Amino acid sequence: MQNEQLLLDMRNIDMVFPGVHALKEIDFQLKRGEVHALVGENGAGKSTLMKILMGVYTSCDGDIFLEGAKVTINSPEKAHELGIGMIFQELSLVPQLNVAQNIYLGNEVSGKTGILHDRQMYENARNLMKKYNIKEYFSVYDKVGKLSRGYMQIVEVLKALSRDTKILIMDEPTASLTKEEEDTLYQIILGLKKEGVSIIYISHRLEEIFRNCNRVTVFRDGSKVETKNVNDVDMDKLIELMTGRKIEAAVHVSTIEAEDRKEPLLEVRNLVWKQRLCDVSFCLNKGEVLGITGLMGSGKSEIARALFGVEPLDSGEIYIEGEKVEIQHPWQAVEAGMALIPEDRKSQGLVLSHSVEENICLPIVSDYKNKIGLFKDKKAGFKVKEQIARLAIKTPTPKQKVKYLSGGNQQKIVVGKWLNKSPKVLILDEPTVGVDVKTKSELRTIIQGLVKDQDRGVLLFSSELNEILQLSDRVVILYRGSVIKEYTNCTSLKEDALHRAVQGLV
């Protein structure tokens, strides 16, 4: 690689978290004006390396060179000064502010006296769009909260470019976009390349790599496996490099399953929600775990939230034990015998400032009131102790505040509070995310035990393919909001086949 082409050179980057060697002497180079993909399975180290480049993580070994000069990046502000910007999976916009105000938020246009120059800010925003040939899909005066997700993504790009960005990191930029919004973003990426902006592109959708990128670097278990020109690899080779296993032809799974011997518990027919879910149908039987998987943006969480009434559906039908149910609100889902363990336990599953017992009792408050409306705390206390013992929740006392417990124990509390309601259908959305290996194993054992009585069913939404294989009786594959494949026999299903399936290769 010629030096005049080299913009960024990261050498021997090594990062250790407590108990985890996250990055192992990584070398990474980025050329001027290229789109360089980073791919790998969850936990491979991609995002960790980028957070080091952005100054989010600073306690690491190794050196970073920018345009040939060694630099120290000890904060995101320093990264911005050096011309490095990042668009995270979760957008950082303020819905109540307009487009221009969001673009220059924290980097406001002001005079020597500190007075904000609004007119200049709006002019600068328009000039920024012209400079990078970004069409005026919206006005700089439009409130961001009223824009589509795709246009919000464009505002994030403009926000990063407003700081004279040389390197733009995109982390799963199309995960929540429609096909039309993706096409718009691809055109913007092409325009940025022509303007000399270098892009680091993180995505699990491998077809995007072949459409957008010049080179690709593969990570596996904290190590760099290889860097290739995109033209020199195909989909199978990338999956092989990511997994460390040679891709075999997908195993044929017999569809001659004795479904008539099973008793349907939940039937979902033709679910439609905005442009995120398209005619989704599947069935959950009593006594089984149905695994539902797909890439980020495939519709997993949308289905979970729609079934529980968090996001009311545009159309579709839901049946429980053969009876049609209307679910427009979570309380209707609870009355129908459903429970949801959400992906984000801290903001959606728990009241962190409350105690273990208060959190476990939340769903049963109305069930344990006496005739004059007072809560029967002693009787409910037995249910609390039962769940603490059943799930092996480690807490010094039931009165301990939940925020002081580990992530794994917090997750067990979310499970325990809903088990108090004895739900027929338990919806688990990424149930083991962010917990240690030991707790993952414990949670998986709990999930397997939940269906032993044959009266309950579990919907397991997970992006961890190994978890799907380990726990599921059947597997449904989602791709861009639609069901594209169902495996009815997991005993002969291989992880490599799932890797291909979630990429749409079925």
C-alpha positions in Angstrom: 0.0 0.0 0.0 1.5 3.3 -1.1 1.9 5.9 1.7 0.1 8.6 -0.2 -3.0 6.4 -0.3 -2.9 5.7 3.4 -5.1 7.9 5.6 -5.4 5.8 8.8 -3.0 3.3 10.2 -3.9 1.5 13.5 -1.1 -0.8 14.7 -1.0 -3.5 17.3 -4.2 -2.4 19.0 -4.7 -4.5 22.1 -7.7 -4.2 24.5 -8.5 -6.2 27.6 -11.7 -5.9 29.6 -12.1 -7.8 33.0 -12.0 -11.4 32.0 -12.2 -10.7 28.2 -9.3 -10.2 25.7 -11.5 -8.0 23.4 -8.8 -7.1 20.8 -5.6 -9.0 20.1 -2.9 -6.9 18.5 -5.1 -5.6 15.6 -3.7 -3.9 12.6 -6.1 -1.9 10.4 -5.4 0.5 7.5 -7.8 2.8 5.7 -7.1 4.4 2.3 -8.2 7.8 1.2 -11.6 7.9 -0.4 -12.4 4.2 0.1 -15.3 2.4 1.8 -13.8 -0.3 4.0 -16.1 -2.9 5.5 -15.7 -4.5 9.0 -17.5 -7.8 9.4 -17.7 -10.5 12.0 -20.1 -12.2 14.3 -21.4 -10.5 17.5 -18.6 -9.9 19.9 -15.8 -10.2 17.3 -14.4 -6.8 18.2 -15.5 -4.5 15.4 -17.3 -1.9 17.6 -14.6 -2.0 20.2 -11.9 -1.1 17.7 -14.1 1.8 16.4 -14.7 3.1 19.9 -11.0 3.2 20.4 -10.7 5.2 17.2 -13.4 7.6 18.5 -11.7 8.0 21.9 -14.5 6.3 23.8 -12.1 3.6 25.1 -8.7 4.9 26.0 -7.0 2.2 28.1 -5.6 0.2 25.3 -2.2 -0.6 23.9 -1.0 0.2 20.3 -0.5 3.2 18.1 -2.7 5.2 15.8 -1.3 7.2 12.8 -3.4 9.7 10.8 -1.9 11.0 7.6 1.4 9.6 8.7 1.5 11.4 12.0 1.1 9.6 15.3 -2.0 10.8 17.2 -3.4 10.3 20.7 -7.2 10.1 20.7 -8.4 10.4 24.3 -11.9 11.7 23.8 -14.7 11.9 21.2 -14.0 15.7 21.0 -10.4 14.9 20.0 -11.6 12.5 17.4 -13.8 15.2 16.0 -10.9 17.7 15.9 -8.9 15.2 13.9 -11.8 14.8 11.4 -13.2 11.4 12.6 -16.9 11.0 13.0 -19.2 8.1 13.8 -22.8 7.3 13.2 -24.0 4.9 15.9 -26.8 2.3 15.6 -28.9 4.5 17.9 -29.4 7.9 16.4 -28.4 10.9 18.5 -30.8 13.5 17.2 -33.2 15.7 19.2 -36.7 15.3 17.7 -37.9 18.7 18.9 -35.2 20.6 17.0 -35.1 21.2 13.3 -32.6 19.8 10.8 -30.1 22.7 10.9 -30.2 22.9 14.7 -29.4 19.1 14.9 -26.6 19.4 12.4 -24.8 22.0 14.4 -25.9 20.9 17.9 -22.8 21.2 20.1 -21.0 23.0 17.2 -23.2 26.1 17.0 -22.5 29.0 14.7 -21.8 32.0 16.9 -19.9 35.4 16.8 -17.2 36.7 19.1 -19.8 37.7 21.7 -21.2 34.2 21.8 -24.5 35.2 20.2 -25.8 32.4 17.9 -26.1 33.3 14.3 -29.2 31.5 13.2 -29.2 32.9 9.6 -25.6 31.8 9.1 -26.4 28.3 10.5 -29.2 27.7 8.0 -27.1 28.9 5.2 -24.2 26.7 6.3 -26.6 23.7 6.4 -27.8 24.3 2.9 -24.2 24.8 1.6 -23.2 21.5 3.4 -25.8 19.6 1.4 -24.7 21.2 -1.8 -21.0 20.5 -1.1 -21.7 16.7 -0.8 -24.4 16.7 -3.5 -27.1 15.6 -1.1 -30.5 16.4 -2.5 -32.9 18.5 -0.5 -35.2 15.6 0.6 -36.3 17.9 3.4 -36.0 21.5 4.4 -33.4 22.7 6.9 -36.3 24.1 8.9 -38.2 20.8 9.2 -38.5 19.2 12.7 -36.4 16.1 12.8 -39.1 14.2 14.8 -41.4 14.4 11.7 -38.8 12.9 9.3 -38.7 9.3 8.3 -35.9 7.0 9.7 -34.0 7.2 6.4 -34.0 11.0 6.4 -33.0 11.0 10.0 -30.0 8.9 9.0 -29.1 11.5 6.4 -29.2 14.3 9.0 -26.8 12.2 11.1 -24.4 12.0 8.1 -24.7 15.8 7.7 -24.1 16.3 11.4 -20.8 14.3 11.1 -19.7 16.1 7.9 -20.3 19.5 9.4 -17.1 19.1 11.4 -15.0 18.6 8.2 -14.9 14.9 8.6 -12.2 12.9 6.8 -13.2 9.5 8.2 -16.8 8.6 8.7 -17.7 5.4 10.7 -21.1 3.9 9.9 -22.3 1.3 12.3 -25.2 -0.8 10.9 -26.5 2.3 9.0 -29.3 0.5 7.1 -30.6 -1.7 9.9 -33.9 0.1 10.3 -34.3 1.5 6.8 -36.7 0.5 4.1 -35.4 -0.6 0.7 -36.0 2.9 -0.8 -34.3 4.6 2.1 -31.3 2.2 1.7 -31.0 3.2 -2.0 -30.9 6.9 -1.0 -28.2 6.2 1.6 -26.1 4.2 -1.0 -26.2 7.2 -3.4 -25.0 9.5 -0.6 -22.1 7.1 0.2 -21.1 7.1 -3.4 -21.1 10.9 -3.4 -19.0 11.0 -0.2 -16.4 8.7 -1.9 -16.1 11.0 -4.8 -15.5 13.9 -2.4 -12.6 12.0 -0.9 -14.3 11.0 2.4 -13.1 7.6 3.7 -15.8 5.4 5.2 -15.6 2.5 7.6 -18.7 0.5 7.1 -19.9 -2.0 9.8 -22.8 -4.3 8.7 -24.1 -7.8 9.2 -25.9 -7.6 5.8 -23.2 -9.1 3.6 -24.9 -8.2 0.4 -24.3 -4.5 1.3 -20.5 -5.1 1.4 -20.5 -6.2 -2.2 -22.6 -3.2 -3.2 -20.9 -0.4 -1.3 -17.3 -1.4 -0.3 -13.8 -1.5 -1.8 -12.2 -3.7 0.8 -13.3 -5.8 3.7 -11.6 -6.8 7.0 -12.9 -9.8 8.8 -12.8 -10.1 12.6 -13.2 -13.3 14.7 -13.0 -13.6 18.5 -11.1 -10.3 18.9 -8.5 -11.1 16.2 -8.2 -9.8 12.6 -8.6 -12.7 10.3 -7.9 -11.2 6.9 -8.3 -8.1 4.7 -9.5 -8.6 1.1 -10.5 -6.7 -1.9 -14.2 -7.1 -2.2 -13.9 -8.3 -5.8 -11.7 -11.2 -4.6 -14.3 -12.8 -2.3 -17.9 -14.1 -2.4 -20.6 -14.5 0.2 -19.6 -18.1 1.1 -15.9 -17.1 1.6 -16.9 -14.2 3.9 -19.1 -16.4 6.0 -16.3 -19.0 6.2 -13.8 -16.4 7.3 -16.3 -15.0 9.9 -17.1 -18.4 11.4 -13.8 -20.3 10.9 -15.7 -23.1 9.2 -16.0 -24.0 5.6 -19.5 -23.5 4.2 -21.3 -26.7 3.4 -24.5 -27.0 1.4 -27.5 -26.3 3.5 -28.8 -29.5 5.1 -32.2 -30.5 3.8 -34.6 -30.5 6.6 -37.7 -32.7 6.3 -40.9 -30.8 6.4 -42.9 -33.9 7.2 -43.4 -33.0 10.8 -46.4 -34.4 12.7 -47.9 -31.0 13.3 -51.3 -32.5 13.7 -50.1 -34.2 16.8 -49.2 -30.8 18.3 -51.7 -28.4 19.9 -51.4 -24.8 18.5 -51.0 -22.2 21.2 -50.4 -19.0 19.3 -51.2 -18.4 15.6 -50.0 -15.2 13.9 -51.5 -14.4 10.5 -50.5 -11.8 8.0 -49.0 -9.2 10.4 -48.3 -5.8 8.8 -46.7 -2.8 10.6 -45.6 0.3 8.7 -42.9 -0.8 6.3 -41.1 -2.9 8.9 -43.3 -6.1 8.9 -44.7 -7.5 5.6 -47.4 -10.3 5.8 -45.7 -12.2 8.7 -47.3 -15.5 9.7 -46.2 -18.3 12.0 -47.5 -20.7 14.6 -46.3 -21.6 18.1 -47.3 -24.9 19.6 -47.8 -25.8 23.3 -44.7 -27.2 24.9 -42.2 -25.8 22.4 -39.6 -23.1 21.9 -40.0 -21.3 18.5 -36.8 -19.6 17.6 -37.1 -16.5 15.4 -33.9 -15.0 14.0 -32.6 -12.6 11.4 -30.2 -9.8 11.0 -30.6 -6.4 12.7 -33.5 -4.7 11.0 -35.1 -7.9 9.9 -38.2 -7.3 12.1 -37.5 -9.4 15.2 -38.1 -6.8 17.9 -40.9 -5.3 15.9 -42.8 -8.6 16.0 -42.2 -9.0 19.7 -43.4 -5.4 20.4 -46.4 -5.7 18.1 -47.6 -9.0 19.7 -47.4 -7.4 23.1 -49.3 -4.3 22.0 -46.4 -1.9 22.4 -46.6 -1.0 18.6 -50.2 -1.5 17.4 -50.4 -3.4 14.1 -51.7 -1.9 10.9 -53.3 -5.2 10.0 -53.1 -8.9 10.8 -54.7 -11.5 13.2 -53.6 -13.1 16.4 -55.1 -16.3 17.8 -54.5 -17.8 21.2 -55.7 -21.4 21.7 -57.9 -21.0 18.6 -59.6 -17.8 19.8 -59.0 -14.5 18.0 -57.6 -11.7 20.4 -57.4 -8.0 19.8 -54.2 -6.6 21.2 -53.7 -2.8 20.9 -52.2 -2.3 24.3 -49.8 -4.3 26.6 -52.6 -4.8 29.2 -54.6 -6.6 26.6 -51.7 -8.9 25.9 -51.3 -9.7 29.6 -55.0 -10.5 29.9 -54.7 -12.8 26.9 -51.9 -14.7 28.7 -48.8 -13.2 27.2 -45.6 -11.7 28.7 -42.7 -9.9 27.1 -39.1 -9.9 28.3 -37.8 -6.9 26.3 -34.4 -6.5 24.8 -33.6 -3.4 26.9 -34.2 -4.6 30.4 -33.0 -1.4 32.1 -35.3 1.1 30.4 -38.2 -1.3 29.5 -38.2 -4.2 32.0 -37.2 -2.8 35.4 -37.6 0.1 37.8 -34.0 0.4 38.7 -34.5 2.6 41.8 -36.9 0.1 43.3 -36.1 -3.1 45.1 -36.0 -6.7 43.9 -39.3 -7.5 45.6 -41.0 -4.4 44.3 -40.0 -5.3 40.7 -41.0 -8.9 41.0 -44.4 -7.9 42.4 -45.2 -5.3 39.7 -47.4 -7.5 37.5 -49.3 -9.0 40.4 -50.2 -5.8 42.4 -53.9 -6.0 41.3 -54.0 -9.7 42.0 -53.0 -9.3 45.7 -55.3 -6.7 47.0 -57.8 -7.2 49.8 -61.4 -6.1 49.9 -60.5 -2.5 50.8 -57.8 -2.3 48.2 -54.7 -2.7 50.3 -51.8 -4.8 48.9 -51.2 -8.2 50.6 -47.5 -7.8 50.9 -46.9 -10.9 53.1 -48.7 -13.1 50.7 -46.9 -11.6 47.7 -43.7 -12.0 49.6 -44.0 -15.7 49.3 -44.1 -15.3 45.5 -41.0 -13.1 45.6 -39.0 -15.7 47.6 -40.3 -18.4 45.2 -38.9 -16.7 42.1 -35.6 -15.7 43.8 -35.1 -19.4 44.7 -36.4 -20.8 41.4 -34.2 -18.5 39.2 -31.2 -18.4 41.6 -31.3 -14.6 41.8 -28.2 -13.5 43.7 -29.2 -10.6 46.0 -28.3 -10.0 49.7 -32.0 -9.3 50.4 -35.3 -8.9 48.5 -35.2 -5.3 49.5 -31.9 -4.6 47.6 -32.3 -2.0 44.9 -32.2 -3.6 41.4 -29.7 -1.1 40.1 -26.9 -2.5 42.3 -27.3 -6.1 40.9 -25.4 -7.6 37.9 -27.0 -7.5 34.4 -27.6 -11.3 34.6 -29.5 -11.0 37.9 -31.5 -8.1 36.6 -32.5 -10.2 33.6 -33.6 -13.0 35.9 -35.8 -10.5 37.8 -37.5 -9.5 34.6 -38.2 -13.2 33.9 -39.3 -13.8 37.5 -41.8 -11.0 37.6 -43.7 -12.3 34.6 -43.6 -15.9 35.7 -45.7 -14.8 38.6 -48.5 -14.3 36.1 -48.1 -17.8 34.7 -48.2 -16.7 31.1 -49.2 -19.1 28.3 -46.9 -17.3 25.8 -43.6 -16.0 26.9 -41.9 -13.6 24.4 -38.2 -13.4 24.9 -36.4 -10.6 22.9 -32.6 -11.2 23.0 -32.8 -12.7 26.5 -29.1 -13.3 27.1 -27.7 -10.1 25.6 -25.2 -8.3 27.9 -24.8 -11.1 30.5 -21.8 -13.2 31.3 -21.2 -16.7 30.0 -22.3 -18.4 33.3 -25.5 -16.5 33.5 -26.2 -17.1 29.8 -26.0 -20.8 30.5 -28.4 -20.5 33.5 -30.9 -18.4 31.5 -30.9 -21.0 28.7 -31.5 -23.8 31.2 -34.5 -21.7 32.6 -35.9 -21.2 29.1 -35.7 -25.0 28.4 -37.5 -25.7 31.7 -40.3 -23.2 31.0 -41.9 -25.5 28.3 -41.6 -28.8 30.2 -45.2 -28.7 31.4 -46.5 -28.6 27.8 -49.0 -25.9 28.6 -46.7 -23.0 27.8 -44.9 -21.9 24.7 -41.8 -19.6 24.3 -41.1 -17.3 21.4 -37.3 -16.8 21.3 -36.2 -13.8 19.3 -32.4 -13.9 19.1 -29.6 -12.9 16.8 -27.3 -15.4 18.4 -27.5 -18.4 16.0 -25.9 -20.8 18.5 -28.5 -19.9 21.0 -31.3 -20.4 18.5 -29.9 -23.9 17.6 -29.4 -24.8 21.2 -32.9 -23.9 22.4 -35.4 -24.1 19.5 -37.7 -26.9 18.5 -38.4 -25.0 15.2 -36.8 -22.0 13.6 -38.3 -19.1 11.6 -36.0 -16.9 9.5 -36.8 -13.3 9.0 -35.4 -11.1 6.2 -36.3 -7.5 5.6 -39.5 -7.8 7.6 -40.8 -11.1 6.0 -40.7 -14.8 6.9 -38.5 -16.4 4.2 -37.9 -19.9 5.7 -39.0 -22.2 8.4 -36.9 -25.2 9.7 -39.2 -27.7 11.3 -36.5 -30.1 12.6 -33.5 -28.5 14.4 -31.7 -31.8 15.1 -30.0 -31.8 11.6 -29.8 -28.0 11.3 -26.3 -26.5 11.0 -25.2 -23.0 12.1 -23.6 -22.5 8.6 -27.0 -23.0 7.0 -28.5 -20.4 9.4 -25.7 -17.9 8.4 -26.7 -18.3 4.8 -30.4 -18.1 5.6 -30.3 -14.8 7.5 -28.5 -13.3 4.5 -31.5 -14.2 2.4 -29.7 -17.2 0.7 -32.4 -19.9 1.0 
